[in-house]
Amino acid sequence: MDNKNIAESKGRRKKVVLVEDEQLHAKTLTFAISNKFNCDVFVAGNGHEGYTLICDKLPDVVILDIMMPILNGYSLLEMIKTMEETRNIPVVILTNLDKQHEIKRGTSLGASEYLIKHKRSLQEVLEVIGRYV
């Protein structure tokens, strides 16, 4: 049974962890996600906070920036995917890094999706997130 079915079977609200250090972007995404999907969104401003939130909340999906203070998104993704409790949580990378080797690195570390911020509208981002909540 995947995370989506587990959440539905327990009747709990869906949970999203957003790891994003840019405050305005985090606020915009939090508002849009929580309103569109009627779910709880927990925000971390750096990779270390993100790790703590992910382990604590065990969300249905993680939205992850790459370039962040303290612990970058690649390192956090690697940690998520090596832990038994979190390895099956889908991770959507949402970043400005758009080089082919960066995309390949993200997907090879286990990201479910790799979205480039400046190439996607908010609506497109929400459509992708909707696959997991």
Phi and psi in radians as a Rosetta constraint file:
Dihedral C 1 N 2 CA 2 C 2 CIRCULARHARMONIC -1.447 0.35
Dihedral N 2 CA 2 C 2 N 3 CIRCULARHARMONIC 3.014 0.35
Dihedral C 2 N 3 CA 3 C 3 CIRCULARHARMONIC -1.000 0.35
Dihedral N 3 CA 3 C 3 N 4 CIRCULARHARMONIC -0.672 0.35
Dihedral C 3 N 4 CA 4 C 4 CIRCULARHARMONIC -1.104 0.35
Dihedral N 4 CA 4 C 4 N 5 CIRCULARHARMONIC -0.811 0.35
Dihedral C 4 N 5 CA 5 C 5 CIRCULARHARMONIC -1.203 0.35
Dihedral N 5 CA 5 C 5 N 6 CIRCULARHARMONIC -0.612 0.35
Dihedral C 5 N 6 CA 6 C 6 CIRCULARHARMONIC -1.075 0.35
Dihedral N 6 CA 6 C 6 N 7 CIRCULARHARMONIC -0.810 0.35
Dihedral C 6 N 7 CA 7 C 7 CIRCULARHARMONIC -1.084 0.35
Dihedral N 7 CA 7 C 7 N 8 CIRCULARHARMONIC -0.753 0.35
Dihedral C 7 N 8 CA 8 C 8 CIRCULARHARMONIC -1.150 0.35
Dihedral N 8 CA 8 C 8 N 9 CIRCULARHARMONIC -0.682 0.35
Dihedral C 8 N 9 CA 9 C 9 CIRCULARHARMONIC -1.224 0.35
Dihedral N 9 CA 9 C 9 N 10 CIRCULARHARMONIC -0.481 0.35
Dihedral C 9 N 10 CA 10 C 10 CIRCULARHARMONIC -1.570 0.35
Dihedral N 10 CA 10 C 10 N 11 CIRCULARHARMONIC -0.134 0.35
Dihedral C 10 N 11 CA 11 C 11 CIRCULARHARMONIC 1.194 0.35
Dihedral N 11 CA 11 C 11 N 12 CIRCULARHARMONIC 0.396 0.35
Dihedral C 11 N 12 CA 12 C 12 CIRCULARHARMONIC -1.641 0.35
Dihedral N 12 CA 12 C 12 N 13 CIRCULARHARMONIC 2.775 0.35
Dihedral C 12 N 13 CA 13 C 13 CIRCULARHARMONIC -1.192 0.35
Dihedral N 13 CA 13 C 13 N 14 CIRCULARHARMONIC 2.529 0.35
Dihedral C 13 N 14 CA 14 C 14 CIRCULARHARMONIC -1.185 0.35
Dihedral N 14 CA 14 C 14 N 15 CIRCULARHARMONIC 2.646 0.35
Dihedral C 14 N 15 CA 15 C 15 CIRCULARHARMONIC -2.204 0.35
Dihedral N 15 CA 15 C 15 N 16 CIRCULARHARMONIC 2.397 0.35
Dihedral C 15 N 16 CA 16 C 16 CIRCULARHARMONIC -2.186 0.35
Dihedral N 16 CA 16 C 16 N 17 CIRCULARHARMONIC 2.323 0.35
Dihedral C 16 N 17 CA 17 C 17 CIRCULARHARMONIC -1.875 0.35
Dihedral N 17 CA 17 C 17 N 18 CIRCULARHARMONIC 2.152 0.35
Dihedral C 17 N 18 CA 18 C 18 CIRCULARHARMONIC -1.880 0.35
Dihedral N 18 CA 18 C 18 N 19 CIRCULARHARMONIC 2.072 0.35
Dihedral C 18 N 19 CA 19 C 19 CIRCULARHARMONIC -1.907 0.35
Dihedral N 19 CA 19 C 19 N 20 CIRCULARHARMONIC 1.773 0.35
Dihedral C 19 N 20 CA 20 C 20 CIRCULARHARMONIC -2.634 0.35
Dihedral N 20 CA 20 C 20 N 21 CIRCULARHARMONIC 2.171 0.35
Dihedral C 20 N 21 CA 21 C 21 CIRCULARHARMONIC -1.544 0.35
Dihedral N 21 CA 21 C 21 N 22 CIRCULARHARMONIC -0.239 0.35
Dihedral C 21 N 22 CA 22 C 22 CIRCULARHARMONIC -1.492 0.35
Dihedral N 22 CA 22 C 22 N 23 CIRCULARHARMONIC 1.906 0.35
Dihedral C 22 N 23 CA 23 C 23 CIRCULARHARMONIC -1.045 0.35
Dihedral N 23 CA 23 C 23 N 24 CIRCULARHARMONIC -0.772 0.35
Dihedral C 23 N 24 CA 24 C 24 CIRCULARHARMONIC -1.109 0.35
Dihedral N 24 CA 24 C 24 N 25 CIRCULARHARMONIC -0.750 0.35
Dihedral C 24 N 25 CA 25 C 25 CIRCULARHARMONIC -1.118 0.35
Dihedral N 25 CA 25 C 25 N 26 CIRCULARHARMONIC -0.733 0.35
Dihedral C 25 N 26 CA 26 C 26 CIRCULARHARMONIC -1.087 0.35
Dihedral N 26 CA 26 C 26 N 27 CIRCULARHARMONIC -0.756 0.35
Dihedral C 26 N 27 CA 27 C 27 CIRCULARHARMONIC -1.132 0.35
Dihedral N 27 CA 27 C 27 N 28 CIRCULARHARMONIC -0.764 0.35
Dihedral C 27 N 28 CA 28 C 28 CIRCULARHARMONIC -1.073 0.35
Dihedral N 28 CA 28 C 28 N 29 CIRCULARHARMONIC -0.834 0.35
Dihedral C 28 N 29 CA 29 C 29 CIRCULARHARMONIC -1.147 0.35
Dihedral N 29 CA 29 C 29 N 30 CIRCULARHARMONIC -0.738 0.35
Dihedral C 29 N 30 CA 30 C 30 CIRCULARHARMONIC -1.022 0.35
Dihedral N 30 CA 30 C 30 N 31 CIRCULARHARMONIC -0.837 0.35
Dihedral C 30 N 31 CA 31 C 31 CIRCULARHARMONIC -1.055 0.35
Dihedral N 31 CA 31 C 31 N 32 CIRCULARHARMONIC -0.844 0.35
Dihedral C 31 N 32 CA 32 C 32 CIRCULARHARMONIC -1.135 0.35
Dihedral N 32 CA 32 C 32 N 33 CIRCULARHARMONIC -0.779 0.35
Dihedral C 32 N 33 CA 33 C 33 CIRCULARHARMONIC -1.175 0.35
Dihedral N 33 CA 33 C 33 N 34 CIRCULARHARMONIC -0.839 0.35
Dihedral C 33 N 34 CA 34 C 34 CIRCULARHARMONIC -1.124 0.35
Dihedral N 34 CA 34 C 34 N 35 CIRCULARHARMONIC -0.636 0.35
Dihedral C 34 N 35 CA 35 C 35 CIRCULARHARMONIC -1.296 0.35
Dihedral N 35 CA 35 C 35 N 36 CIRCULARHARMONIC -0.761 0.35
Dihedral C 35 N 36 CA 36 C 36 CIRCULARHARMONIC -1.204 0.35
Dihedral N 36 CA 36 C 36 N 37 CIRCULARHARMONIC -0.676 0.35
Dihedral C 36 N 37 CA 37 C 37 CIRCULARHARMONIC -1.922 0.35
Dihedral N 37 CA 37 C 37 N 38 CIRCULARHARMONIC 0.009 0.35
Dihedral C 37 N 38 CA 38 C 38 CIRCULARHARMONIC 0.865 0.35
Dihedral N 38 CA 38 C 38 N 39 CIRCULARHARMONIC 0.933 0.35
Dihedral C 38 N 39 CA 39 C 39 CIRCULARHARMONIC -2.255 0.35
Dihedral N 39 CA 39 C 39 N 40 CIRCULARHARMONIC 2.973 0.35
Dihedral C 39 N 40 CA 40 C 40 CIRCULARHARMONIC -1.594 0.35
Dihedral N 40 CA 40 C 40 N 41 CIRCULARHARMONIC 2.297 0.35
Dihedral C 40 N 41 CA 41 C 41 CIRCULARHARMONIC -2.044 0.35
Dihedral N 41 CA 41 C 41 N 42 CIRCULARHARMONIC 2.187 0.35
Dihedral C 41 N 42 CA 42 C 42 CIRCULARHARMONIC -1.957 0.35
Dihedral N 42 CA 42 C 42 N 43 CIRCULARHARMONIC 2.265 0.35
Dihedral C 42 N 43 CA 43 C 43 CIRCULARHARMONIC -1.966 0.35
Dihedral N 43 CA 43 C 43 N 44 CIRCULARHARMONIC 2.356 0.35
Dihedral C 43 N 44 CA 44 C 44 CIRCULARHARMONIC -2.099 0.35
Dihedral N 44 CA 44 C 44 N 45 CIRCULARHARMONIC 2.393 0.35
Dihedral C 44 N 45 CA 45 C 45 CIRCULARHARMONIC -1.586 0.35
Dihedral N 45 CA 45 C 45 N 46 CIRCULARHARMONIC -0.061 0.35
Dihedral C 45 N 46 CA 46 C 46 CIRCULARHARMONIC -2.703 0.35
Dihedral N 46 CA 46 C 46 N 47 CIRCULARHARMONIC 2.970 0.35
Dihedral C 46 N 47 CA 47 C 47 CIRCULARHARMONIC -1.117 0.35
Dihedral N 47 CA 47 C 47 N 48 CIRCULARHARMONIC -0.621 0.35
Dihedral C 47 N 48 CA 48 C 48 CIRCULARHARMONIC -1.158 0.35
Dihedral N 48 CA 48 C 48 N 49 CIRCULARHARMONIC -0.799 0.35
Dihedral C 48 N 49 CA 49 C 49 CIRCULARHARMONIC -1.080 0.35
Dihedral N 49 CA 49 C 49 N 50 CIRCULARHARMONIC -0.675 0.35
Dihedral C 49 N 50 CA 50 C 50 CIRCULARHARMONIC -1.058 0.35
Dihedral N 50 CA 50 C 50 N 51 CIRCULARHARMONIC -0.769 0.35
Dihedral C 50 N 51 CA 51 C 51 CIRCULARHARMONIC -1.031 0.35
Dihedral N 51 CA 51 C 51 N 52 CIRCULARHARMONIC -0.804 0.35
Dihedral C 51 N 52 CA 52 C 52 CIRCULARHARMONIC -1.068 0.35
Dihedral N 52 CA 52 C 52 N 53 CIRCULARHARMONIC -0.818 0.35
Dihedral C 52 N 53 CA 53 C 53 CIRCULARHARMONIC -1.109 0.35
Dihedral N 53 CA 53 C 53 N 54 CIRCULARHARMONIC -0.754 0.35
Dihedral C 53 N 54 CA 54 C 54 CIRCULARHARMONIC -1.077 0.35
Dihedral N 54 CA 54 C 54 N 55 CIRCULARHARMONIC -0.789 0.35
Dihedral C 54 N 55 CA 55 C 55 CIRCULARHARMONIC -1.151 0.35
Dihedral N 55 CA 55 C 55 N 56 CIRCULARHARMONIC -0.624 0.35
Dihedral C 55 N 56 CA 56 C 56 CIRCULARHARMONIC -1.342 0.35
Dihedral N 56 CA 56 C 56 N 57 CIRCULARHARMONIC -0.778 0.35
Dihedral C 56 N 57 CA 57 C 57 CIRCULARHARMONIC -1.594 0.35
Dihedral N 57 CA 57 C 57 N 58 CIRCULARHARMONIC -0.415 0.35
Dihedral C 57 N 58 CA 58 C 58 CIRCULARHARMONIC 0.745 0.35
Dihedral N 58 CA 58 C 58 N 59 CIRCULARHARMONIC 1.188 0.35
Dihedral C 58 N 59 CA 59 C 59 CIRCULARHARMONIC -1.245 0.35
Dihedral N 59 CA 59 C 59 N 60 CIRCULARHARMONIC 2.959 0.35
Dihedral C 59 N 60 CA 60 C 60 CIRCULARHARMONIC -1.365 0.35
Dihedral N 60 CA 60 C 60 N 61 CIRCULARHARMONIC -0.451 0.35
Dihedral C 60 N 61 CA 61 C 61 CIRCULARHARMONIC -2.730 0.35
Dihedral N 61 CA 61 C 61 N 62 CIRCULARHARMONIC 2.596 0.35
Dihedral C 61 N 62 CA 62 C 62 CIRCULARHARMONIC -2.003 0.35
Dihedral N 62 CA 62 C 62 N 63 CIRCULARHARMONIC 2.310 0.35
Dihedral C 62 N 63 CA 63 C 63 CIRCULARHARMONIC -1.904 0.35
Dihedral N 63 CA 63 C 63 N 64 CIRCULARHARMONIC 2.156 0.35
Dihedral C 63 N 64 CA 64 C 64 CIRCULARHARMONIC -2.272 0.35
Dihedral N 64 CA 64 C 64 N 65 CIRCULARHARMONIC 2.141 0.35
Dihedral C 64 N 65 CA 65 C 65 CIRCULARHARMONIC -1.421 0.35
Dihedral N 65 CA 65 C 65 N 66 CIRCULARHARMONIC 2.794 0.35
Dihedral C 65 N 66 CA 66 C 66 CIRCULARHARMONIC -1.708 0.35
Dihedral N 66 CA 66 C 66 N 67 CIRCULARHARMONIC -0.886 0.35
Dihedral C 66 N 67 CA 67 C 67 CIRCULARHARMONIC -1.496 0.35
Dihedral N 67 CA 67 C 67 N 68 CIRCULARHARMONIC 1.738 0.35
Dihedral C 67 N 68 CA 68 C 68 CIRCULARHARMONIC -2.450 0.35
Dihedral N 68 CA 68 C 68 N 69 CIRCULARHARMONIC 2.769 0.35
Dihedral C 68 N 69 CA 69 C 69 CIRCULARHARMONIC -1.293 0.35
Dihedral N 69 CA 69 C 69 N 70 CIRCULARHARMONIC 2.822 0.35
Dihedral C 69 N 70 CA 70 C 70 CIRCULARHARMONIC 1.232 0.35
Dihedral N 70 CA 70 C 70 N 71 CIRCULARHARMONIC -0.986 0.35
Dihedral C 70 N 71 CA 71 C 71 CIRCULARHARMONIC -2.504 0.35
Dihedral N 71 CA 71 C 71 N 72 CIRCULARHARMONIC 2.066 0.35
Dihedral C 71 N 72 CA 72 C 72 CIRCULARHARMONIC -1.308 0.35
Dihedral N 72 CA 72 C 72 N 73 CIRCULARHARMONIC 2.904 0.35
Dihedral C 72 N 73 CA 73 C 73 CIRCULARHARMONIC -1.096 0.35
Dihedral N 73 CA 73 C 73 N 74 CIRCULARHARMONIC -0.631 0.35
Dihedral C 73 N 74 CA 74 C 74 CIRCULARHARMONIC -1.097 0.35
Dihedral N 74 CA 74 C 74 N 75 CIRCULARHARMONIC -0.783 0.35
Dihedral C 74 N 75 CA 75 C 75 CIRCULARHARMONIC -1.117 0.35
Dihedral N 75 CA 75 C 75 N 76 CIRCULARHARMONIC -0.731 0.35
Dihedral C 75 N 76 CA 76 C 76 CIRCULARHARMONIC -1.123 0.35
Dihedral N 76 CA 76 C 76 N 77 CIRCULARHARMONIC -0.762 0.35
Dihedral C 76 N 77 CA 77 C 77 CIRCULARHARMONIC -1.024 0.35
Dihedral N 77 CA 77 C 77 N 78 CIRCULARHARMONIC -0.768 0.35
Dihedral C 77 N 78 CA 78 C 78 CIRCULARHARMONIC -1.055 0.35
Dihedral N 78 CA 78 C 78 N 79 CIRCULARHARMONIC -0.722 0.35
Dihedral C 78 N 79 CA 79 C 79 CIRCULARHARMONIC -1.133 0.35
Dihedral N 79 CA 79 C 79 N 80 CIRCULARHARMONIC -0.774 0.35
Dihedral C 79 N 80 CA 80 C 80 CIRCULARHARMONIC -1.032 0.35
Dihedral N 80 CA 80 C 80 N 81 CIRCULARHARMONIC -0.780 0.35
Dihedral C 80 N 81 CA 81 C 81 CIRCULARHARMONIC -1.364 0.35
Dihedral N 81 CA 81 C 81 N 82 CIRCULARHARMONIC -0.179 0.35
Dihedral C 81 N 82 CA 82 C 82 CIRCULARHARMONIC -1.742 0.35
Dihedral N 82 CA 82 C 82 N 83 CIRCULARHARMONIC -0.202 0.35
Dihedral C 82 N 83 CA 83 C 83 CIRCULARHARMONIC -1.593 0.35
Dihedral N 83 CA 83 C 83 N 84 CIRCULARHARMONIC 2.343 0.35
Dihedral C 83 N 84 CA 84 C 84 CIRCULARHARMONIC -0.953 0.35
Dihedral N 84 CA 84 C 84 N 85 CIRCULARHARMONIC -0.767 0.35
Dihedral C 84 N 85 CA 85 C 85 CIRCULARHARMONIC -1.233 0.35
Dihedral N 85 CA 85 C 85 N 86 CIRCULARHARMONIC -0.415 0.35
Dihedral C 85 N 86 CA 86 C 86 CIRCULARHARMONIC -2.074 0.35
Dihedral N 86 CA 86 C 86 N 87 CIRCULARHARMONIC -0.134 0.35
Dihedral C 86 N 87 CA 87 C 87 CIRCULARHARMONIC -1.082 0.35
Dihedral N 87 CA 87 C 87 N 88 CIRCULARHARMONIC -0.439 0.35
Dihedral C 87 N 88 CA 88 C 88 CIRCULARHARMONIC -1.655 0.35
Dihedral N 88 CA 88 C 88 N 89 CIRCULARHARMONIC 0.041 0.35
Dihedral C 88 N 89 CA 89 C 89 CIRCULARHARMONIC -1.305 0.35
Dihedral N 89 CA 89 C 89 N 90 CIRCULARHARMONIC 2.191 0.35
Dihedral C 89 N 90 CA 90 C 90 CIRCULARHARMONIC -1.141 0.35
Dihedral N 90 CA 90 C 90 N 91 CIRCULARHARMONIC 2.445 0.35
Dihedral C 90 N 91 CA 91 C 91 CIRCULARHARMONIC -2.129 0.35
Dihedral N 91 CA 91 C 91 N 92 CIRCULARHARMONIC 2.163 0.35
Dihedral C 91 N 92 CA 92 C 92 CIRCULARHARMONIC -1.848 0.35
Dihedral N 92 CA 92 C 92 N 93 CIRCULARHARMONIC 1.985 0.35
Dihedral C 92 N 93 CA 93 C 93 CIRCULARHARMONIC -1.403 0.35
Dihedral N 93 CA 93 C 93 N 94 CIRCULARHARMONIC 2.289 0.35
Dihedral C 93 N 94 CA 94 C 94 CIRCULARHARMONIC -2.289 0.35
Dihedral N 94 CA 94 C 94 N 95 CIRCULARHARMONIC 1.795 0.35
Dihedral C 94 N 95 CA 95 C 95 CIRCULARHARMONIC -2.536 0.35
Dihedral N 95 CA 95 C 95 N 96 CIRCULARHARMONIC 2.954 0.35
Dihedral C 95 N 96 CA 96 C 96 CIRCULARHARMONIC -1.631 0.35
Dihedral N 96 CA 96 C 96 N 97 CIRCULARHARMONIC -0.122 0.35
Dihedral C 96 N 97 CA 97 C 97 CIRCULARHARMONIC -1.259 0.35
Dihedral N 97 CA 97 C 97 N 98 CIRCULARHARMONIC 2.012 0.35
Dihedral C 97 N 98 CA 98 C 98 CIRCULARHARMONIC -2.152 0.35
Dihedral N 98 CA 98 C 98 N 99 CIRCULARHARMONIC 0.235 0.35
Dihedral C 98 N 99 CA 99 C 99 CIRCULARHARMONIC -1.340 0.35
Dihedral N 99 CA 99 C 99 N 100 CIRCULARHARMONIC 2.565 0.35
Dihedral C 99 N 100 CA 100 C 100 CIRCULARHARMONIC -1.005 0.35
Dihedral N 100 CA 100 C 100 N 101 CIRCULARHARMONIC -0.690 0.35
Dihedral C 100 N 101 CA 101 C 101 CIRCULARHARMONIC -1.180 0.35
Dihedral N 101 CA 101 C 101 N 102 CIRCULARHARMONIC -0.507 0.35
Dihedral C 101 N 102 CA 102 C 102 CIRCULARHARMONIC -1.248 0.35
Dihedral N 102 CA 102 C 102 N 103 CIRCULARHARMONIC -0.740 0.35
Dihedral C 102 N 103 CA 103 C 103 CIRCULARHARMONIC -1.096 0.35
Dihedral N 103 CA 103 C 103 N 104 CIRCULARHARMONIC -0.790 0.35
Dihedral C 103 N 104 CA 104 C 104 CIRCULARHARMONIC -1.081 0.35
Dihedral N 104 CA 104 C 104 N 105 CIRCULARHARMONIC -0.704 0.35
Dihedral C 104 N 105 CA 105 C 105 CIRCULARHARMONIC -1.093 0.35
Dihedral N 105 CA 105 C 105 N 106 CIRCULARHARMONIC -0.798 0.35
Dihedral C 105 N 106 CA 106 C 106 CIRCULARHARMONIC -1.063 0.35
Dihedral N 106 CA 106 C 106 N 107 CIRCULARHARMONIC -0.802 0.35
Dihedral C 106 N 107 CA 107 C 107 CIRCULARHARMONIC -1.250 0.35
Dihedral N 107 CA 107 C 107 N 108 CIRCULARHARMONIC -0.595 0.35
Dihedral C 107 N 108 CA 108 C 108 CIRCULARHARMONIC -1.227 0.35
Dihedral N 108 CA 108 C 108 N 109 CIRCULARHARMONIC -0.433 0.35
Dihedral C 108 N 109 CA 109 C 109 CIRCULARHARMONIC -1.420 0.35
Dihedral N 109 CA 109 C 109 N 110 CIRCULARHARMONIC -0.137 0.35
Dihedral C 109 N 110 CA 110 C 110 CIRCULARHARMONIC 2.036 0.35
Dihedral N 110 CA 110 C 110 N 111 CIRCULARHARMONIC 0.140 0.35
Dihedral C 110 N 111 CA 111 C 111 CIRCULARHARMONIC -1.129 0.35
Dihedral N 111 CA 111 C 111 N 112 CIRCULARHARMONIC 2.416 0.35
Dihedral C 111 N 112 CA 112 C 112 CIRCULARHARMONIC -1.310 0.35
Dihedral N 112 CA 112 C 112 N 113 CIRCULARHARMONIC -0.597 0.35
Dihedral C 112 N 113 CA 113 C 113 CIRCULARHARMONIC -2.497 0.35
Dihedral N 113 CA 113 C 113 N 114 CIRCULARHARMONIC 2.657 0.35
Dihedral C 113 N 114 CA 114 C 114 CIRCULARHARMONIC -2.298 0.35
Dihedral N 114 CA 114 C 114 N 115 CIRCULARHARMONIC 1.858 0.35
Dihedral C 114 N 115 CA 115 C 115 CIRCULARHARMONIC -1.931 0.35
Dihedral N 115 CA 115 C 115 N 116 CIRCULARHARMONIC 2.419 0.35
Dihedral C 115 N 116 CA 116 C 116 CIRCULARHARMONIC -1.764 0.35
Dihedral N 116 CA 116 C 116 N 117 CIRCULARHARMONIC 2.070 0.35
Dihedral C 116 N 117 CA 117 C 117 CIRCULARHARMONIC -0.881 0.35
Dihedral N 117 CA 117 C 117 N 118 CIRCULARHARMONIC -0.907 0.35
Dihedral C 117 N 118 CA 118 C 118 CIRCULARHARMONIC -1.326 0.35
Dihedral N 118 CA 118 C 118 N 119 CIRCULARHARMONIC -0.071 0.35
Dihedral C 118 N 119 CA 119 C 119 CIRCULARHARMONIC -1.876 0.35
Dihedral N 119 CA 119 C 119 N 120 CIRCULARHARMONIC 0.019 0.35
Dihedral C 119 N 120 CA 120 C 120 CIRCULARHARMONIC -2.233 0.35
Dihedral N 120 CA 120 C 120 N 121 CIRCULARHARMONIC 2.415 0.35
Dihedral C 120 N 121 CA 121 C 121 CIRCULARHARMONIC -1.386 0.35
Dihedral N 121 CA 121 C 121 N 122 CIRCULARHARMONIC 2.874 0.35
Dihedral C 121 N 122 CA 122 C 122 CIRCULARHARMONIC -1.019 0.35
Dihedral N 122 CA 122 C 122 N 123 CIRCULARHARMONIC -0.717 0.35
Dihedral C 122 N 123 CA 123 C 123 CIRCULARHARMONIC -1.067 0.35
Dihedral N 123 CA 123 C 123 N 124 CIRCULARHARMONIC -0.730 0.35
Dihedral C 123 N 124 CA 124 C 124 CIRCULARHARMONIC -1.132 0.35
Dihedral N 124 CA 124 C 124 N 125 CIRCULARHARMONIC -0.718 0.35
Dihedral C 124 N 125 CA 125 C 125 CIRCULARHARMONIC -1.076 0.35
Dihedral N 125 CA 125 C 125 N 126 CIRCULARHARMONIC -0.781 0.35
Dihedral C 125 N 126 CA 126 C 126 CIRCULARHARMONIC -1.113 0.35
Dihedral N 126 CA 126 C 126 N 127 CIRCULARHARMONIC -0.638 0.35
Dihedral C 126 N 127 CA 127 C 127 CIRCULARHARMONIC -1.063 0.35
Dihedral N 127 CA 127 C 127 N 128 CIRCULARHARMONIC -0.734 0.35
Dihedral C 127 N 128 CA 128 C 128 CIRCULARHARMONIC -1.170 0.35
Dihedral N 128 CA 128 C 128 N 129 CIRCULARHARMONIC -0.810 0.35
Dihedral C 128 N 129 CA 129 C 129 CIRCULARHARMONIC -1.054 0.35
Dihedral N 129 CA 129 C 129 N 130 CIRCULARHARMONIC -0.619 0.35
Dihedral C 129 N 130 CA 130 C 130 CIRCULARHARMONIC -1.046 0.35
Dihedral N 130 CA 130 C 130 N 131 CIRCULARHARMONIC -0.365 0.35
Dihedral C 130 N 131 CA 131 C 131 CIRCULARHARMONIC -1.187 0.35
Dihedral N 131 CA 131 C 131 N 132 CIRCULARHARMONIC -0.330 0.35
Dihedral C 131 N 132 CA 132 C 132 CIRCULARHARMONIC -2.031 0.35
Dihedral N 132 CA 132 C 132 N 133 CIRCULARHARMONIC -0.190 0.35
